[in-house]
Amino acid sequence: MTPDTFTKKFKKIDLPLHGVRLPSFEISDSLRDRLDASKSEDNEKILRRLTYEGYERRMLAKEIDASKAKEYTDRAELELTTMEELGFVDYMLLTWDVINFCKENDIPVGLGRGSAAGSFVLYLLGVTNLDPIKYGLFFEMFISKIRAKKQVVDGVTYLDGNLMVDIDNDVCYYNRHKVLEYIDNKFKGKTAKILTLNTLSGKLLIKECGKIIASKSESEMNLISSYIPKVYGQVKDLEESYEEVSEFREWCDKTENNEAYRTALKLRG
């Protein structure tokens, strides 16, 4: 199927892109009952309840230094205020809900990774499990009022996707399907799987294949890979380089090097 044939299968829709619109999170009646929260309490108040509930729990478990109580509460207030101001409350609750499901079902999760490990609120929620204040981690690496940008269009808040926060969650591989099922069931028709696809340029491919398959030195392969030109910043295709650059073609045609070249062609992204 050609790209043109594929696109014709979809009807055109008017979808103005103002930025990233974070999903809203609906608080269940059971959670409200557990927190003794009325239906009039919004998500900001619920997040605060969960945060300070976590604070008391970690304090009782002596996971927080009681002598630094003011420093801890000041940090919690700073983070909560920032999250409220920038519109990240529902995202925090959504992430908490997924991690909470894992813990209630004995599904191992990571301690915390990336910039989110700098959030004290996420530590109190149990999304992460290392104290950012104890280890000198900065909340501003995760969320910064200076970096974050938002705009309100027709009453809806949109965020700049290039400056969005994200929380990296590590979940047990053997139970990952249970977590995906939970998310799919809870947010029917509103979920998707995404991936990062890395490809190797011709320069890197021929360099690595030459070293591994043809047992060439780093210095020789640096020279050979330099024969592959860049056009407007893009590395030229291996076959085109073979046709157009005599030095590169001569190297590839040698019996001892030909397998490395053919392997590089197969690995092209």
C-alpha positions in Angstrom: 0.0 0.0 0.0 1.4 3.4 -1.0 1.4 6.3 1.4 -1.2 8.1 -0.8 -3.5 5.1 -0.8 -3.2 4.8 2.9 -4.0 8.5 3.6 -7.1 8.4 1.4 -8.7 5.9 3.7 -9.1 8.6 6.3 -11.5 11.5 6.1 -10.2 15.0 6.8 -11.0 16.5 10.2 -10.5 20.0 11.5 -8.1 19.6 14.4 -6.5 22.9 15.5 -3.3 22.2 17.4 -2.9 24.7 20.2 -0.5 22.4 22.1 -0.7 19.4 24.5 -4.1 19.0 26.2 -3.6 16.8 29.3 -6.4 14.3 30.2 -8.6 15.1 33.1 -8.7 12.6 35.9 -12.0 11.5 37.5 -11.9 10.8 41.3 -13.8 7.6 42.1 -16.3 7.5 44.9 -14.3 4.9 46.7 -11.2 7.1 46.8 -13.3 10.0 48.0 -14.7 7.8 50.8 -11.2 6.7 51.8 -10.0 10.3 52.0 -13.3 11.4 53.6 -13.5 13.9 50.8 -16.8 15.5 49.7 -17.9 15.5 46.1 -17.5 19.3 46.1 -13.7 18.9 46.5 -11.8 19.4 43.3 -8.7 17.5 42.1 -6.4 20.1 43.5 -7.7 19.5 47.0 -7.6 15.7 46.4 -3.9 15.9 45.4 -3.2 17.9 48.5 -5.0 15.3 50.7 -3.0 12.5 49.1 0.3 14.4 49.5 -0.1 15.2 53.1 -1.4 11.7 53.8 1.8 10.5 52.3 3.8 13.0 54.4 2.3 11.6 57.6 2.9 8.0 56.6 6.5 8.6 55.8 7.0 10.7 58.9 5.6 7.8 61.1 7.8 5.4 59.2 10.8 7.7 60.0 11.6 8.0 56.3 11.5 11.8 56.7 13.8 13.6 59.1 11.5 15.2 61.7 14.0 17.9 62.5 13.6 19.2 58.9 9.8 19.3 59.0 9.6 22.9 57.9 12.0 22.4 55.0 9.9 19.4 53.9 6.5 21.2 54.2 7.8 24.3 52.4 9.0 22.1 49.5 5.7 20.3 49.3 3.8 23.6 49.2 6.1 25.0 46.6 5.6 22.0 44.4 1.8 21.8 44.9 1.4 25.5 44.1 3.5 25.1 40.9 1.6 22.1 39.8 -1.7 23.8 40.3 -0.6 27.0 38.6 0.7 25.2 35.5 -2.2 22.7 35.2 -0.3 19.5 36.1 -2.6 18.3 38.9 -4.6 15.7 36.9 -1.4 14.3 35.3 0.0 13.7 38.8 -3.2 12.0 39.9 -3.3 9.9 36.8 0.3 8.7 37.3 -0.4 8.1 41.0 -3.4 6.0 40.1 -1.4 3.7 37.8 1.4 3.2 40.4 -1.1 2.7 43.2 -2.7 -0.1 41.1 0.7 -1.7 40.8 1.3 -1.6 44.5 -2.1 -2.9 45.4 -1.6 -5.8 43.0 2.0 -6.6 44.1 3.5 -5.5 40.8 7.1 -4.3 41.3 7.8 -0.7 40.2 11.1 1.3 40.0 12.3 3.7 42.7 12.1 6.6 40.4 14.1 7.7 37.3 14.7 10.9 35.4 13.8 14.4 36.4 10.6 13.2 38.2 12.8 11.9 41.0 13.4 15.5 42.0 9.7 15.9 43.0 9.0 15.7 46.7 5.2 15.5 46.0 5.8 12.4 43.9 7.8 10.9 46.7 5.0 11.5 49.2 2.5 10.1 46.7 4.6 6.9 46.4 5.1 7.3 42.7 8.9 7.5 43.4 10.6 6.1 46.4 13.7 8.3 47.1 13.7 11.5 49.1 14.8 14.3 46.7 15.6 16.6 49.6 17.9 14.1 51.3 19.8 13.6 48.0 19.8 17.2 46.9 17.6 16.8 43.8 16.0 19.8 42.3 12.3 20.1 41.6 13.0 22.7 38.9 14.6 20.0 36.8 11.2 18.4 36.6 8.8 21.4 36.5 10.0 24.9 36.0 7.7 28.0 35.9 10.3 29.6 33.7 10.3 26.8 31.1 6.7 25.8 31.1 4.4 27.6 28.7 0.6 27.3 28.5 -2.3 29.0 26.8 -6.1 28.9 27.4 -8.2 28.6 24.3 -12.0 28.5 24.7 -11.6 27.6 28.3 -9.2 24.7 27.6 -5.6 24.8 28.8 -3.0 23.7 26.4 0.7 23.2 27.2 3.8 23.5 25.0 4.7 20.0 24.0 8.4 20.8 23.7 8.5 21.9 27.4 6.1 19.3 28.9 7.0 17.3 32.0 7.0 13.5 31.8 7.3 10.9 34.4 9.3 7.7 33.6 7.8 4.7 35.3 9.5 1.3 35.4 7.1 -1.6 35.8 7.9 -5.3 36.2 8.2 -6.9 32.7 6.3 -10.0 33.6 3.2 -8.1 34.9 3.3 -5.2 32.4 0.3 -6.6 30.5 -1.8 -6.3 33.7 -1.0 -2.6 34.0 -1.8 -2.0 30.3 -5.1 -3.8 30.7 -5.9 -1.7 33.7 -5.2 1.5 31.8 -7.1 0.4 28.7 -10.1 -0.6 30.7 -10.1 2.6 32.8 -9.7 4.9 29.8 -11.4 3.0 27.0 -10.7 4.3 23.6 -8.3 7.0 24.9 -5.0 5.1 25.1 -2.2 4.3 22.7 1.2 2.7 22.7 4.1 4.7 21.5 7.8 3.8 20.9 11.1 5.4 20.1 12.6 4.1 16.9 16.4 4.6 16.5 18.0 4.2 13.2 21.7 4.1 12.3 23.3 6.4 9.7 25.4 5.0 6.9 28.5 6.5 8.4 28.0 4.8 11.8 26.9 1.5 10.1 29.9 1.1 7.9 32.2 2.2 10.7 30.9 -0.5 13.1 30.5 -3.2 10.5 34.0 -2.6 9.3 35.4 -2.9 12.9 33.4 -6.0 13.8 33.1 -8.0 10.6 36.3 -6.9 8.7 38.4 -6.5 11.9 39.5 -3.0 10.9 41.0 -0.4 13.2 39.1 2.6 14.6 41.4 5.0 12.7 40.9 3.2 9.3 37.1 3.1 9.7 37.1 6.8 10.7 38.7 7.5 7.4 36.4 5.2 5.4 33.2 6.6 7.0 34.5 10.1 6.2 34.1 9.2 2.5 30.3 9.1 3.0 29.2 12.7 2.4 26.5 14.8 4.1 24.0 16.8 2.0 22.3 19.6 3.8 23.1 17.9 7.1 21.8 14.5 6.1 24.1 11.5 5.7 23.9 10.2 2.2 22.6 6.7 1.5 25.3 4.0 1.4 24.4 2.8 -2.1 24.5 6.3 -3.4 27.9 6.9 -1.8 29.1 3.6 -3.3 28.1 4.8 -6.8 29.4 8.4 -6.4 32.6 8.2 -4.2 35.4 6.1 -5.9 37.5 5.8 -2.7 34.5 4.4 -0.8 33.6 2.0 -3.6 37.2 0.7 -3.9 37.3 -0.1 -0.2 33.9 -1.9 -0.3 34.9 -4.0 -3.4 37.9 -5.5 -1.7 37.1 -9.2 -0.8 38.1 -8.6 2.9 35.6 -5.7 3.2 32.7 -6.7 1.0 30.8 -8.6 3.7 31.0 -5.6 6.0 29.5 -3.4 3.3 26.7 -5.9 2.5 25.8 -6.2 6.2 25.7 -2.5 6.6 23.2 -2.3 3.7 20.9 -4.8 5.4 21.0 -2.8 8.7 20.0 0.5 7.1 17.1 2.2 8.9 
